[in-house]
Amino acid sequence: MTAGTFSALLLVLAVPCHAQVATQRSVNTGMVWGAVFGDHRFAKKTSLYWDYHPRRADYGATWQLNLGAVGITRDVSRQWRATAAMGWSRGYRYGAFPARTNTFELRPWIQITGVRPAGSWTWSDRMRAEFRVLRPIGDLAPADPEWAPTVVRLRRQDRFQHKLTKDGRWYGAAAQEFMVNVLPERARVAMLEQTRTQFLLGHQLSKTTRAETGYGLQRINRRGGYEMNHTLLIYLRTSVPFR
């Protein structure tokens, strides 16, 4: 990949940032996100998948989300893998556009991931369909809260990773993700709900464990305007096999 191509790639990844800074209805705030990802092979083509994400809002002062998932990943080919998982989420009222109540969510999802070389870079992509069922909870919830109709959300993430050292133990990565609600038609945010842009520095701690940290820009379509979250990212990824 040439320097010109790399510069063009960074420009494309940064488009949401430049486009939304000028939006008058945008509100900027700081976030701290942690995440742990597990991918533990227990058969030749099958792995246990799990993740957990604690997310703090208002520069770490309040909770934004606690979410996680457990599922199974199956190798489809040398390049492609499929995962089916059951996710959950505990959402909190926070920020300039607070939700009506705190929420609990069940989120079964399926996804396809692929990895391929792109010159001196590694290009990975993720395509996911989520089936979200939400229930209001907490002091502001109705006396007998009901589960909201399922929201079907599609997600697409592209990530480009490049070695920074000859042995590959240090690397840089850039990722762009789009989230689109497709059903039901009467959903509050019918189309583009969120975009996420991330720039990461990673270190391979061992053959099966790596850590990443960096900056993320999250744009959320909220009631009353656009929420722009400038986020400190701290990720840990492990693939220790069960046998």
Buried (B, 14 or more C-beta within 10 A) or exposed (E): BEEEEBEEBEEEBBEBBEEBEEEEEBBEBBBBBBBBBBBBBEEEEEBBBBBBBBBBBBEEEEBBBBBBBBBEBBBEEEEBBEBEBEBBBBBBBBBEBBBEBBBBBBBBBBBBBBBEEBEEBBBBBBBBBBBBBBBBBEEEBEEEBEEBEBBBBBBEBBBBBBBEEEEEBEBBBBBBBBBBBEBEEEBEBBEEBBBBBBBBBBBBEEEBEBBBEBEBBBBBBBEEBBBBBBBBBBBBBBBEEEE
